[in-house]
Amino acid sequence: MLNIGNSEALCFDDILLVPQQSDVASRKEVNLKMNGYDLPIVSSPMDTVTGWEMAAHIANAGGIGIIHRYMSPDDRILECRKAIRATENPDNIGIAISAIEALDTQFIEDLIFVKVKWICVDTANGHGESCARAVRVLKSNFPKLKVMAGNVSTKYGYGRLSRMGADAIRVGIGGGATCTTRIVSGHGMPTLQSIIDCYEFKKENNIEALIIADGGIRNTGDMVKAFAAGADMVMLGSMLAGTDEAPGDLDNGFKRFRGMASKEAQLQWRGESSVPEGVSTMIPYKGLVSNVIEEIKGGLGSGCSYSGVHALGDLAYESNYVKVSPLSKAESIPHAKGAN
C-alpha cells in the first residue's frame, strides 16, 4: 500500500491553539470580515438545514446561504425567489445542484434570471470526473457565475477544481456529524489536515479559490482552528440544525437532522436507497438561528483575542498550535461536579 502523505494526519481534537500576548481589549472589537463577507460562514445544503428561511438569515448575517437541491427545479427556483426577497444581501444566496444538472443550460439560465449568484455543485466525491466536468462547463458557459464545488480532501483535488475555474471549494470528506463515508468506504481525511494541506498548496501556487472547511466542525473552537489552519470560510450543518429557520417540524422539543446519503433521505427524495453513507437523528430544539449566530461571533472573537489578532483573517498567519494527548479532550470538557 502506497503512503502518499504524512505518517500522521491531524484532526481538530489533536491540537490546541497557543494563547499569545494580546492587546485585544474585547472580542467585540475583532474584525470578522474575510474575503468580502461580514461573517465567513456558509449554510450546508442539507434538507434539514437550509431552505429559503435559513439561506436568507445567513445571507443577512453576512455569510452565504446555500439552498439544498433535494426538490424539483421549479421548487428550487421558488425557494430562491423567497430567499432573495427576504435578504439585504442577494449576492449571498446560492443554490445546490447535481453534477448532471450543471449541464442543463436552461435550468442554470433560469437560476441566473432570478438573480442567484452562487451555484454549488454538490457531490459526495469532488475528486470525481463528473464534478470537474460540471465546474468546467459552468464556468465556460457562465463565466460571471460564482461556482462552489466539492467535496475534496487533498491538495490535488483542490488544485484540480481550481484549475476548472471553481471560485470556492468545499474541503473535507467523511467528518460530518451525520456522515458514515469513512466507516462504509474506508476513505477520508481528517478535515483539519485537509485544510492545512490545501492552504499550503494555495499559497505556493497563488490560487484564489476559497477554501471552505466542511465537516467535523462541532463548535466555535473547531471553527477557530479551521480559520487558523487556512480556511477562508466554514460550512455549518449541525450547528445550524434544530433552529426555527431550519426546515422541519418541532417534535417534542427536537427537530430532525440527517445526512443526505442516509437511507431515510434517499428513500424520500429518490424512492430507493443504495448503500447509505449517512445517518438520521433528532437534535434538541435551539430556538432562533440569530442566537446561534451571535454565539458564533462571540466564539470567533474570543479565539482571535487569545491569539492576539484583531482580525479573523490574520489567524492563519499569527496563530500557533501544539499537538496534544488524547486525554486533553477530557480535560477540556467542563468536569466540575454538578455542572450543567
N, C-alpha and C positions, 0 to 999 in steps of 0.2 A: 504494500500500500504506500503510495507516494504522499509524503508530507509536503504540502505546498506552502505552508505558513509557519508561524512561530510554534515553538514547542508548547506554548500555552496561550489561551485567549481569555481576556478579561470580561467579566460581566459586571453589572452595576454594584453588586454586593461585594465584589473583590477589592474595591478601592474606597478610600475616603479622601476628600479634598483637604488640604492642609490649611488651617487658619493662618492668615498673614497679617502683618501690620496694616492697619486700616485707618483712614481718615474719613470714612463714610459715616456721617453723623446719624443718618436714619435710612432705613431700607426704602423709605418712600422717595428719597431723592435719587435713587438709582434709575438710570435711563434704560428701559426695557426694549426700546425700539431697535429692530435689526432688519436690514435689507428692505427698508421702506414699510415695515409692518410694526404697528404700535405694540402689539403683543404677538410674538412669533410662535403661535400655536395653530395647528390645523386639526379640525374635527375629522375623525375617522369615518370613511364612507361605509358604515355598517347600518343595517336597518333598525337596530335598537339604539343608535347613537345620533345619526344625522338625517333628519328630514328638513323641511324648509325652516321650521322654527329655530332649530339648533344652528343651522347654517347662518341665519340672519343674526342671531345673538353673537356668534363667534366673529362674524364679519364686523358687527358694530363694536366689538371689543378690540378690533384691530388685527384679528387673525384671518384665517381662510376657512370658510365652511364648505365642505365637500359633500353634497347630497349623494346618498347611496344609489346604486344602479339597479337594485332589485325591484323594479317596477317597469311598466311599459314605457317606451319612448315618449308617448303623449303625456303620461303622468309625470315623468321627469321634467318635461318642459313646463308643465303646470306648477310643479314644486319650485322650479327656478324662478318663475314669474312671481310667485308668492314671496320667496326669499328676497328677491331684488326689490320688490315694493316695500318690504319691511326693513330695509337696511339703508344706512347712510353711506355705506361703502360697497356699491355694486361691483366694483372691481375685485372684491374679495370673495365673491361667490363662485363656487365651482361645482361640477357635476362629474360623477364617476361613470365610465363606460367600459365595456369589454374591449379586448383587442380586436375582435371581429367588427364591433360597431365603429371602430376608428376608421374602417374602410368605407363606411356608409356616408358618402359626401353630403347627401341631402339632410340626414339627421344632424350632422355637425353644423351645416349651414343654418338649420332651424335653431340650434342652440346659440349660435352666434347672433342670430336675429333678435333673440330675447335678451341679449347683452350678457351672456355668460362669458367670463373672461378666462376661467381655468377649466381645462379638461384633464381629468385624472384617468389614465389608462390603468385600470385596477386589475392586476393579475397576481396570483399567488407566487409565481416564479418569474421575476423580471429578468432573469438570465436567459429566458427562452427566446427563440427567434420571433415568435408572434408578437411579443411586447416590443422588441426592437423595430420590427416592421411597422407596427402601429404608430410608434413615435415618429419614425421617418416619414410615413405617409401624411400624418397630421401636419408636421412642420413644413413639409413640401407643399401641401395644398393650402395651408392656412398659416403662413409664417408669423403673423402677428398674434396668433393664439398662444396663450400660456399653457404649456403641457407639463403635467406631472406624471411620473411613471414609476413602476416598481412592482414588487419589492426586490431588492438585491441585497446581498450580504458581503460582497467583496469589492475591492477597488476595481477589479476587471469588469464586473457588472456595472458599477457606477460609471466607469470610463466609457463603456460601450454605449450606454443610453445617453450620455452627454454628447458623444460623437453623433448620435442620431438626431440631436437637437433638443433633448429634454431640458426644460427650464428648471425643474426640480425633480429630485429622485428620492423615493422612499427607501430608506436603508434599514434593514432588519428583517430576518426571516426566522420564524418559529418562536419568538419571545412573547407574543401577545397573550393577554390574560385568558383568552378562550381558544388558543391555538394549540394543536397537538401535532403539528407537522414534524417536529423533531422526534417525537415518540413513534409516529407512524412510518416516517421515511428514513429516519436516522440522519437527516441532513439539517444543517443550520449553522449559525454562528452566534455567539453572544453579541447582542446588539451593540453594547459599548465598544467592543473590539472592532466591529464593522464600521462604526462611526470614526474611530481612531484611524483605521486603515484608509478609509475614503477621504478623510480630511487631509492626511499626509499626501495622498495622491493628487488631491485637488490643488494643494499649494504647489507641489512640484511641477504641475502641468498647467498652472494658471487657468483652471476650469471655473466657469461662472455658475454652473448648475448648482442650485441649492441642495444641501444635504438635509433631508427631513428624517429625523430619528423616529422610527416607527416600530414599537413592540417592546414590551418589557418595562415600560415606564409606569410605575405604580404610584408615585408621589412626587412632590416638588423637588425632593432631594435627588431623585433619579433624573429629573429634568435639568437640574443644575449641572449634574455630572455629564449629561448629554451635550449641553452647550459648552462645557469646559473641554470636552473631547473634540469639539469642532462642528457640532450640528448648527445649522442655520435656523431651523425650526423644529418643533417636535409635534408629532401627530398623537392625539389622545383619543382613546376609546373608553376604557373602563373608568377613567377619571371623570368623564362627562356623562356616562350612562347613569341611569337612575334618577336623573333630574326631571323637572317638569317639562323641559323643552325636548327631551329625548323621546322619540316615538314609542308608543306602547302605553298600555293602561296600568294604573296602580292596582296592585293586588295584595291586600292585607299588609301594606307597608313595604312592598317590594315591587320592582319592575324587572322585566325580562332583559337579559343581556346575553347575546350569543355570537359565536363566531360564524362567519358567512360560509364556512366549509363544514359546519356542523350538520348532522343528519337532519335536525329539525328545520334549519334554514333551507337546506337543499330540497327537502320534500315540499316545503311551502312554495318556493319560487320556481322549482324545476319539475316538480311532480314525481321525482325519483331521487335516490341517493346513491352516489358512488361511495368509495371508501372515505369516511369522514376524516377531516383533519382539523376538527374544532369541536367545541362543546357548547352546551346551552345551560344557563344558570339563572338564578334570581338574585338580585343585589338590593340592598336596602335603599329605600327612597331617600334622596338627598335634597329635595327642595329645588329652589331656583338655581339655574346654572350660573347666574350672576354672582351668587355666593361662592361657588367653586372658582370662578374666575378671579375673584378678589383674593381667595386663598392662594391661588397660583401666583398672582402678582406679589403678594407678601413673601411667599417662599422664594421666588426668584430674586427679589430684592435682598432678602436675608442672605441668600447664598453669595451674592455679589459682595455684600458688605463684609462677610467673613474672609473673602479673598482679597479685599481691599480695592475693588474696582468700582468705578462709578457708572459703568455701562455694561450691560449684559454681553454686548459684542466683544468686550475685552477679555472675557473669561478664558477663551481659548488661548490667549497669548500670555496671560498673567497667572493663571492658576497652577498649582502643583498638587500631585496626588501621591499617596503611598498605598502599596498593597497591604491588605490586612488579612488576618487569620479568619477562618470560618466562625470562630467564637465572637468576632466583632459584631456580627449581625445581632446576636442575642444581647450583647452589651448595649447596642444602640437602641433597642426597643425599651420603652418605659417598663421598669420592673419593680417599682415600689409596690409594696403590698396594699391591696385595696384600690390601686389606681384604676381610673375609668376614663 
